[in-house]
Amino acid sequence: MNKKDLTLLLAEYGLTKKSFSGLSDENYDTVLGWGRSHTIKTIDKNKKEKIITRKIKIPKWINSWLDNYEKANKYKEFLKLTKG
């Protein structure tokens, strides 16, 4: 999953990265960083410049979290309907 996929997936559940971070108790800046790449320059022991690009992985637990979020919302709706 990439950053764009994450944004689209959250939108399917009516969530933004900001609302997701609050509900999942994840730091908002952390959520914003998922899927981003960053490049660093280092110098190896032979004094050669080396460029390293790293991608911040999107956690695998997000899909199961969203499934549970959807089930919880359906249950809340069910309770509202049965009350009255």
Biopython code that builds the backbone (N, CA, C, O; Angstrom):
import numpy as np
from Bio.PDB.StructureBuilder import StructureBuilder

atoms = [
    (1, "MET", "N", (0.856, -1.161, 0.000)),
    (1, "MET", "CA", (0.000, 0.000, 0.000)),
    (1, "MET", "C", (0.910, 1.235, 0.000)),
    (1, "MET", "O", (1.924, 1.277, 0.697)),
    (2, "ASN", "N", (0.528, 2.222, -0.787)),
    (2, "ASN", "CA", (1.293, 3.466, -0.790)),
    (2, "ASN", "C", (0.478, 4.572, -0.117)),
    (2, "ASN", "O", (-0.642, 4.355, 0.347)),
    (3, "LYS", "N", (1.069, 5.746, -0.081)),
    (3, "LYS", "CA", (0.445, 6.872, 0.625)),
    (3, "LYS", "C", (-0.919, 7.235, 0.039)),
    (3, "LYS", "O", (-1.866, 7.504, 0.778)),
    (4, "LYS", "N", (-1.012, 7.240, -1.287)),
    (4, "LYS", "CA", (-2.274, 7.578, -1.950)),
    (4, "LYS", "C", (-3.337, 6.519, -1.645)),
    (4, "LYS", "O", (-4.494, 6.848, -1.383)),
    (5, "ASP", "N", (-2.933, 5.245, -1.681)),
    (5, "ASP", "CA", (-3.860, 4.157, -1.357)),
    (5, "ASP", "C", (-4.407, 4.311, 0.064)),
    (5, "ASP", "O", (-5.592, 4.083, 0.308)),
    (6, "LEU", "N", (-3.543, 4.697, 0.989)),
    (6, "LEU", "CA", (-3.972, 4.884, 2.376)),
    (6, "LEU", "C", (-5.028, 5.981, 2.466)),
    (6, "LEU", "O", (-6.046, 5.820, 3.139)),
    (7, "THR", "N", (-4.780, 7.089, 1.787)),
    (7, "THR", "CA", (-5.735, 8.199, 1.805)),
    (7, "THR", "C", (-7.079, 7.764, 1.238)),
    (7, "THR", "O", (-8.127, 8.091, 1.795)),
    (8, "LEU", "N", (-7.050, 7.025, 0.126)),
    (8, "LEU", "CA", (-8.288, 6.545, -0.495)),
    (8, "LEU", "C", (-9.003, 5.537, 0.398)),
    (8, "LEU", "O", (-10.227, 5.567, 0.521)),
    (9, "LEU", "N", (-8.239, 4.651, 1.016)),
    (9, "LEU", "CA", (-8.825, 3.644, 1.902)),
    (9, "LEU", "C", (-9.512, 4.310, 3.094)),
    (9, "LEU", "O", (-10.634, 3.946, 3.449)),
    (10, "LEU", "N", (-8.854, 5.264, 3.698)),
    (10, "LEU", "CA", (-9.465, 5.969, 4.827)),
    (10, "LEU", "C", (-10.736, 6.689, 4.394)),
    (10, "LEU", "O", (-11.722, 6.715, 5.129)),
    (11, "ALA", "N", (-10.709, 7.269, 3.204)),
    (11, "ALA", "CA", (-11.884, 7.988, 2.690)),
    (11, "ALA", "C", (-13.071, 7.045, 2.510)),
    (11, "ALA", "O", (-14.217, 7.451, 2.704)),
    (12, "GLU", "N", (-12.807, 5.790, 2.139)),
    (12, "GLU", "CA", (-13.888, 4.803, 1.994)),
    (12, "GLU", "C", (-14.637, 4.607, 3.310)),
    (12, "GLU", "O", (-15.825, 4.284, 3.314)),
    (13, "TYR", "N", (-13.947, 4.800, 4.406)),
    (13, "TYR", "CA", (-14.550, 4.641, 5.733)),
    (13, "TYR", "C", (-14.982, 5.987, 6.320)),
    (13, "TYR", "O", (-15.372, 6.069, 7.484)),
    (14, "GLY", "N", (-14.907, 7.033, 5.504)),
    (14, "GLY", "CA", (-15.310, 8.358, 5.957)),
    (14, "GLY", "C", (-14.313, 9.012, 6.897)),
    (14, "GLY", "O", (-14.677, 9.863, 7.709)),
    (15, "LEU", "N", (-13.061, 8.612, 6.783)),
    (15, "LEU", "CA", (-12.031, 9.123, 7.680)),
    (15, "LEU", "C", (-10.978, 9.935, 6.932)),
    (15, "LEU", "O", (-10.715, 9.713, 5.750)),
    (16, "THR", "N", (-10.397, 10.860, 7.640)),
    (16, "THR", "CA", (-9.216, 11.567, 7.153)),
    (16, "THR", "C", (-8.029, 11.061, 7.970)),
    (16, "THR", "O", (-8.212, 10.330, 8.943)),
    (17, "LYS", "N", (-6.847, 11.436, 7.588)),
    (17, "LYS", "CA", (-5.683, 11.037, 8.376)),
    (17, "LYS", "C", (-5.757, 11.633, 9.779)),
    (17, "LYS", "O", (-5.338, 11.012, 10.755)),
    (18, "LYS", "N", (-6.290, 12.830, 9.861)),
    (18, "LYS", "CA", (-6.424, 13.499, 11.168)),
    (18, "LYS", "C", (-7.415, 12.747, 12.062)),
    (18, "LYS", "O", (-7.121, 12.467, 13.224)),
    (19, "SER", "N", (-8.589, 12.423, 11.512)),
    (19, "SER", "CA", (-9.583, 11.714, 12.326)),
    (19, "SER", "C", (-9.106, 10.300, 12.666)),
    (19, "SER", "O", (-9.333, 9.815, 13.775)),
    (20, "PHE", "N", (-8.448, 9.647, 11.715)),
    (20, "PHE", "CA", (-7.908, 8.313, 11.974)),
    (20, "PHE", "C", (-6.874, 8.350, 13.095)),
    (20, "PHE", "O", (-6.864, 7.479, 13.965)),
    (21, "SER", "N", (-6.011, 9.354, 13.075)),
    (21, "SER", "CA", (-4.976, 9.431, 14.109)),
    (21, "SER", "C", (-5.602, 9.585, 15.495)),
    (21, "SER", "O", (-5.117, 9.006, 16.467)),
    (22, "GLY", "N", (-6.668, 10.357, 15.580)),
    (22, "GLY", "CA", (-7.339, 10.525, 16.863)),
    (22, "GLY", "C", (-8.022, 9.259, 17.338)),
    (22, "GLY", "O", (-7.917, 8.893, 18.508)),
    (23, "LEU", "N", (-8.723, 8.587, 16.433)),
    (23, "LEU", "CA", (-9.447, 7.369, 16.800)),
    (23, "LEU", "C", (-8.512, 6.211, 17.134)),
    (23, "LEU", "O", (-8.802, 5.414, 18.026)),
    (24, "SER", "N", (-7.401, 6.120, 16.424)),
    (24, "SER", "CA", (-6.479, 4.996, 16.620)),
    (24, "SER", "C", (-5.393, 5.306, 17.644)),
    (24, "SER", "O", (-4.554, 4.457, 17.944)),
    (25, "ASP", "N", (-5.414, 6.519, 18.177)),
    (25, "ASP", "CA", (-4.428, 6.958, 19.165)),
    (25, "ASP", "C", (-3.002, 6.928, 18.613)),
    (25, "ASP", "O", (-2.043, 6.669, 19.340)),
    (26, "GLU", "N", (-2.887, 7.198, 17.318)),
    (26, "GLU", "CA", (-1.576, 7.333, 16.676)),
    (26, "GLU", "C", (-1.257, 8.813, 16.561)),
    (26, "GLU", "O", (-2.153, 9.630, 16.349)),
    (27, "ASN", "N", (-0.005, 9.158, 16.698)),
    (27, "ASN", "CA", (0.413, 10.542, 16.527)),
    (27, "ASN", "C", (0.127, 10.978, 15.092)),
    (27, "ASN", "O", (0.445, 10.260, 14.144)),
    (28, "TYR", "N", (-0.470, 12.148, 14.939)),
    (28, "TYR", "CA", (-0.847, 12.647, 13.608)),
    (28, "TYR", "C", (0.364, 12.760, 12.681)),
    (28, "TYR", "O", (0.277, 12.401, 11.507)),
    (29, "ASP", "N", (1.479, 13.250, 13.192)),
    (29, "ASP", "CA", (2.681, 13.364, 12.360)),
    (29, "ASP", "C", (3.175, 11.994, 11.903)),
    (29, "ASP", "O", (3.712, 11.859, 10.804)),
    (30, "THR", "N", (2.997, 10.992, 12.735)),
    (30, "THR", "CA", (3.371, 9.627, 12.356)),
    (30, "THR", "C", (2.513, 9.152, 11.194)),
    (30, "THR", "O", (3.027, 8.598, 10.222)),
    (31, "VAL", "N", (1.210, 9.367, 11.295)),
    (31, "VAL", "CA", (0.291, 8.963, 10.225)),
    (31, "VAL", "C", (0.636, 9.694, 8.930)),
    (31, "VAL", "O", (0.629, 9.091, 7.857)),
    (32, "LEU", "N", (0.935, 10.975, 9.025)),
    (32, "LEU", "CA", (1.316, 11.734, 7.829)),
    (32, "LEU", "C", (2.588, 11.184, 7.193)),
    (32, "LEU", "O", (2.753, 11.250, 5.975)),
    (33, "GLY", "N", (3.475, 10.649, 8.003)),
    (33, "GLY", "CA", (4.741, 10.136, 7.495)),
    (33, "GLY", "C", (4.653, 8.786, 6.807)),
    (33, "GLY", "O", (5.522, 8.442, 6.007)),
    (34, "TRP", "N", (3.610, 8.014, 7.108)),
    (34, "TRP", "CA", (3.496, 6.686, 6.510)),
    (34, "TRP", "C", (3.467, 6.786, 4.994)),
    (34, "TRP", "O", (2.717, 7.584, 4.432)),
    (35, "GLY", "N", (4.273, 5.986, 4.341)),
    (35, "GLY", "CA", (4.306, 5.951, 2.883)),
    (35, "GLY", "C", (5.253, 6.958, 2.264)),
    (35, "GLY", "O", (5.480, 6.934, 1.055)),
    (36, "ARG", "N", (5.800, 7.831, 3.067)),
    (36, "ARG", "CA", (6.743, 8.820, 2.537)),
    (36, "ARG", "C", (8.129, 8.215, 2.399)),
    (36, "ARG", "O", (8.506, 7.288, 3.117)),
    (37, "SER", "N", (8.863, 8.761, 1.468)),
    (37, "SER", "CA", (10.258, 8.378, 1.304)),
    (37, "SER", "C", (11.127, 9.537, 1.746)),
    (37, "SER", "O", (10.770, 10.703, 1.579)),
    (38, "HIS", "N", (12.261, 9.203, 2.305)),
    (38, "HIS", "CA", (13.221, 10.248, 2.631)),
    (38, "HIS", "C", (14.609, 9.778, 2.225)),
    (38, "HIS", "O", (14.937, 8.594, 2.302)),
    (39, "THR", "N", (15.399, 10.723, 1.800)),
    (39, "THR", "CA", (16.733, 10.428, 1.306)),
    (39, "THR", "C", (17.760, 11.059, 2.236)),
    (39, "THR", "O", (17.634, 12.211, 2.652)),
    (40, "ILE", "N", (18.773, 10.270, 2.545)),
    (40, "ILE", "CA", (19.865, 10.798, 3.358)),
    (40, "ILE", "C", (21.181, 10.551, 2.635)),
    (40, "ILE", "O", (21.335, 9.572, 1.904)),
    (41, "LYS", "N", (22.114, 11.449, 2.852)),
    (41, "LYS", "CA", (23.453, 11.290, 2.287)),
    (41, "LYS", "C", (24.389, 10.902, 3.418)),
    (41, "LYS", "O", (24.377, 11.507, 4.490)),
    (42, "THR", "N", (25.193, 9.892, 3.165)),
    (42, "THR", "CA", (26.178, 9.472, 4.150)),
    (42, "THR", "C", (27.530, 9.351, 3.460)),
    (42, "THR", "O", (27.621, 9.353, 2.232)),
    (43, "ILE", "N", (28.548, 9.248, 4.251)),
    (43, "ILE", "CA", (29.887, 9.023, 3.711)),
    (43, "ILE", "C", (30.375, 7.714, 4.303)),
    (43, "ILE", "O", (30.416, 7.543, 5.522)),
    (44, "ASP", "N", (30.747, 6.787, 3.419)),
    (44, "ASP", "CA", (31.193, 5.490, 3.912)),
    (44, "ASP", "C", (32.649, 5.569, 4.376)),
    (44, "ASP", "O", (33.270, 6.630, 4.320)),
    (45, "LYS", "N", (33.179, 4.444, 4.830)),
    (45, "LYS", "CA", (34.531, 4.448, 5.395)),
    (45, "LYS", "C", (35.612, 4.739, 4.356)),
    (45, "LYS", "O", (36.739, 5.079, 4.715)),
    (46, "ASN", "N", (35.279, 4.609, 3.074)),
    (46, "ASN", "CA", (36.218, 4.950, 2.001)),
    (46, "ASN", "C", (36.057, 6.397, 1.551)),
    (46, "ASN", "O", (36.608, 6.810, 0.531)),
    (47, "LYS", "N", (35.295, 7.155, 2.325)),
    (47, "LYS", "CA", (35.030, 8.578, 2.079)),
    (47, "LYS", "C", (34.291, 8.822, 0.767)),
    (47, "LYS", "O", (34.464, 9.855, 0.120)),
    (48, "LYS", "N", (33.471, 7.855, 0.394)),
    (48, "LYS", "CA", (32.611, 8.011, -0.776)),
    (48, "LYS", "C", (31.214, 8.375, -0.297)),
    (48, "LYS", "O", (30.706, 7.828, 0.682)),
    (49, "GLU", "N", (30.613, 9.309, -1.013)),
    (49, "GLU", "CA", (29.260, 9.716, -0.661)),
    (49, "GLU", "C", (28.280, 8.633, -1.091)),
    (49, "GLU", "O", (28.358, 8.097, -2.197)),
    (50, "LYS", "N", (27.380, 8.336, -0.208)),
    (50, "LYS", "CA", (26.383, 7.307, -0.477)),
    (50, "LYS", "C", (25.010, 7.908, -0.219)),
    (50, "LYS", "O", (24.792, 8.545, 0.812)),
    (51, "ILE", "N", (24.089, 7.711, -1.146)),
    (51, "ILE", "CA", (22.731, 8.222, -0.992)),
    (51, "ILE", "C", (21.805, 7.045, -0.709)),
    (51, "ILE", "O", (21.765, 6.066, -1.454)),
    (52, "ILE", "N", (21.075, 7.165, 0.370)),
    (52, "ILE", "CA", (20.160, 6.094, 0.782)),
    (52, "ILE", "C", (18.744, 6.659, 0.821)),
    (52, "ILE", "O", (18.488, 7.693, 1.437)),
    (53, "THR", "N", (17.836, 5.963, 0.154)),
    (53, "THR", "CA", (16.426, 6.351, 0.196)),
    (53, "THR", "C", (15.664, 5.291, 0.982)),
    (53, "THR", "O", (15.757, 4.097, 0.699)),
    (54, "ARG", "N", (14.923, 5.744, 1.955)),
    (54, "ARG", "CA", (14.128, 4.830, 2.779)),
    (54, "ARG", "C", (12.673, 5.248, 2.731)),
    (54, "ARG", "O", (12.340, 6.433, 2.732)),
    (55, "LYS", "N", (11.825, 4.252, 2.688)),
    (55, "LYS", "CA", (10.390, 4.505, 2.695)),
    (55, "LYS", "C", (9.839, 4.102, 4.057)),
    (55, "LYS", "O", (10.149, 3.033, 4.583)),
    (56, "ILE", "N", (9.023, 4.977, 4.609)),
    (56, "ILE", "CA", (8.388, 4.679, 5.893)),
    (56, "ILE", "C", (7.181, 3.789, 5.604)),
    (56, "ILE", "O", (6.233, 4.204, 4.937)),
    (57, "LYS", "N", (7.230, 2.581, 6.106)),
    (57, "LYS", "CA", (6.181, 1.603, 5.811)),
    (57, "LYS", "C", (4.858, 1.965, 6.479)),
    (57, "LYS", "O", (4.810, 2.519, 7.578)),
    (58, "ILE", "N", (3.804, 1.631, 5.773)),
    (58, "ILE", "CA", (2.462, 1.781, 6.329)),
    (58, "ILE", "C", (2.164, 0.497, 7.101)),
    (58, "ILE", "O", (2.293, -0.593, 6.544)),
    (59, "PRO", "N", (1.772, 0.601, 8.364)),
    (59, "PRO", "CA", (1.547, -0.594, 9.178)),
    (59, "PRO", "C", (0.496, -1.529, 8.579)),
    (59, "PRO", "O", (-0.488, -1.090, 7.983)),
    (60, "LYS", "N", (0.733, -2.818, 8.754)),
    (60, "LYS", "CA", (-0.181, -3.827, 8.209)),
    (60, "LYS", "C", (-1.485, -3.926, 8.998)),
    (60, "LYS", "O", (-2.480, -4.437, 8.485)),
    (61, "TRP", "N", (-1.487, -3.446, 10.226)),
    (61, "TRP", "CA", (-2.671, -3.582, 11.071)),
    (61, "TRP", "C", (-3.807, -2.652, 10.667)),
    (61, "TRP", "O", (-4.921, -2.788, 11.173)),
    (62, "ILE", "N", (-3.550, -1.726, 9.781)),
    (62, "ILE", "CA", (-4.576, -0.735, 9.428)),
    (62, "ILE", "C", (-5.823, -1.391, 8.842)),
    (62, "ILE", "O", (-6.939, -1.010, 9.194)),
    (63, "ASN", "N", (-5.652, -2.362, 7.961)),
    (63, "ASN", "CA", (-6.821, -3.006, 7.340)),
    (63, "ASN", "C", (-7.716, -3.672, 8.378)),
    (63, "ASN", "O", (-8.937, -3.521, 8.329)),
    (64, "SER", "N", (-7.129, -4.400, 9.307)),
    (64, "SER", "CA", (-7.958, -5.060, 10.322)),
    (64, "SER", "C", (-8.577, -4.026, 11.266)),
    (64, "SER", "O", (-9.702, -4.210, 11.730)),
    (65, "TRP", "N", (-7.861, -2.954, 11.548)),
    (65, "TRP", "CA", (-8.413, -1.890, 12.385)),
    (65, "TRP", "C", (-9.635, -1.281, 11.715)),
    (65, "TRP", "O", (-10.652, -1.044, 12.367)),
    (66, "LEU", "N", (-9.539, -1.025, 10.409)),
    (66, "LEU", "CA", (-10.663, -0.434, 9.680)),
    (66, "LEU", "C", (-11.851, -1.389, 9.610)),
    (66, "LEU", "O", (-13.001, -0.955, 9.684)),
    (67, "ASP", "N", (-11.581, -2.686, 9.468)),
    (67, "ASP", "CA", (-12.672, -3.671, 9.492)),
    (67, "ASP", "C", (-13.410, -3.614, 10.831)),
    (67, "ASP", "O", (-14.640, -3.610, 10.871)),
    (68, "ASN", "N", (-12.651, -3.570, 11.919)),
    (68, "ASN", "CA", (-13.267, -3.490, 13.247)),
    (68, "ASN", "C", (-13.999, -2.170, 13.450)),
    (68, "ASN", "O", (-15.049, -2.134, 14.092)),
    (69, "TYR", "N", (-13.459, -1.097, 12.914)),
    (69, "TYR", "CA", (-14.107, 0.216, 12.988)),
    (69, "TYR", "C", (-15.465, 0.165, 12.298)),
    (69, "TYR", "O", (-16.457, 0.679, 12.814)),
    (70, "GLU", "N", (-15.497, -0.461, 11.128)),
    (70, "GLU", "CA", (-16.754, -0.579, 10.381)),
    (70, "GLU", "C", (-17.769, -1.429, 11.153)),
    (70, "GLU", "O", (-18.944, -1.070, 11.234)),
    (71, "LYS", "N", (-17.323, -2.541, 11.713)),
    (71, "LYS", "CA", (-18.218, -3.402, 12.486)),
    (71, "LYS", "C", (-18.775, -2.673, 13.708)),
    (71, "LYS", "O", (-19.955, -2.806, 14.033)),
    (72, "ALA", "N", (-17.933, -1.915, 14.371)),
    (72, "ALA", "CA", (-18.382, -1.162, 15.550)),
    (72, "ALA", "C", (-19.434, -0.129, 15.167)),
    (72, "ALA", "O", (-20.411, 0.065, 15.890)),
    (73, "ASN", "N", (-19.233, 0.530, 14.035)),
    (73, "ASN", "CA", (-20.217, 1.523, 13.584)),
    (73, "ASN", "C", (-21.541, 0.868, 13.209)),
    (73, "ASN", "O", (-22.608, 1.411, 13.496)),
    (74, "LYS", "N", (-21.474, -0.296, 12.568)),
    (74, "LYS", "CA", (-22.703, -1.013, 12.223)),
    (74, "LYS", "C", (-23.438, -1.445, 13.487)),
    (74, "LYS", "O", (-24.666, -1.387, 13.547)),
    (75, "TYR", "N", (-22.692, -1.874, 14.488)),
    (75, "TYR", "CA", (-23.295, -2.285, 15.751)),
    (75, "TYR", "C", (-23.977, -1.100, 16.436)),
    (75, "TYR", "O", (-25.075, -1.235, 16.976)),
    (76, "LYS", "N", (-23.324, 0.050, 16.411)),
    (76, "LYS", "CA", (-23.931, 1.257, 16.997)),
    (76, "LYS", "C", (-25.233, 1.611, 16.288)),
    (76, "LYS", "O", (-26.212, 1.984, 16.935)),
    (77, "GLU", "N", (-25.249, 1.497, 14.971)),
    (77, "GLU", "CA", (-26.468, 1.768, 14.201)),
    (77, "GLU", "C", (-27.559, 0.763, 14.549)),
    (77, "GLU", "O", (-28.726, 1.129, 14.690)),
    (78, "PHE", "N", (-27.179, -0.498, 14.686)),
    (78, "PHE", "CA", (-28.125, -1.541, 15.062)),
    (78, "PHE", "C", (-28.755, -1.229, 16.421)),
    (78, "PHE", "O", (-29.968, -1.349, 16.594)),
    (79, "LEU", "N", (-27.929, -0.830, 17.372)),
    (79, "LEU", "CA", (-28.444, -0.498, 18.703)),
    (79, "LEU", "C", (-29.417, 0.669, 18.654)),
    (79, "LEU", "O", (-30.426, 0.669, 19.359)),
    (80, "LYS", "N", (-29.122, 1.657, 17.832)),
    (80, "LYS", "CA", (-30.034, 2.798, 17.682)),
    (80, "LYS", "C", (-31.381, 2.349, 17.134)),
    (80, "LYS", "O", (-32.428, 2.813, 17.586)),
    (81, "LEU", "N", (-31.352, 1.443, 16.159)),
    (81, "LEU", "CA", (-32.589, 0.961, 15.543)),
    (81, "LEU", "C", (-33.413, 0.114, 16.507)),
    (81, "LEU", "O", (-34.642, 0.179, 16.500)),
    (82, "THR", "N", (-32.746, -0.671, 17.327)),
    (82, "THR", "CA", (-33.476, -1.558, 18.231)),
    (82, "THR", "C", (-34.010, -0.836, 19.464)),
    (82, "THR", "O", (-34.906, -1.344, 20.138)),
    (83, "LYS", "N", (-33.475, 0.326, 19.761)),
    (83, "LYS", "CA", (-33.964, 1.085, 20.918)),
    (83, "LYS", "C", (-35.265, 1.795, 20.611)),
    (83, "LYS", "O", (-36.017, 2.177, 21.508)),
    (84, "GLY", "N", (-35.508, 1.959, 19.340)),
    (84, "GLY", "CA", (-36.672, 2.601, 19.205)),
    (84, "GLY", "C", (-37.479, 3.194, 18.283)),
    (84, "GLY", "O", (-38.547, 3.699, 18.631)),
]
sb = StructureBuilder()
sb.init_structure("model")
sb.init_model(0)
sb.init_chain("A")
sb.init_seg("    ")
for serial, (resi, resn, name, xyz) in enumerate(atoms, 1):
    if name == "N":
        sb.init_residue(resn, " ", resi, " ")
    sb.init_atom(name, np.array(xyz, "f"), 0.0, 1.0, " ", f" {name:<3s}", serial, name[0])
structure = sb.get_structure()
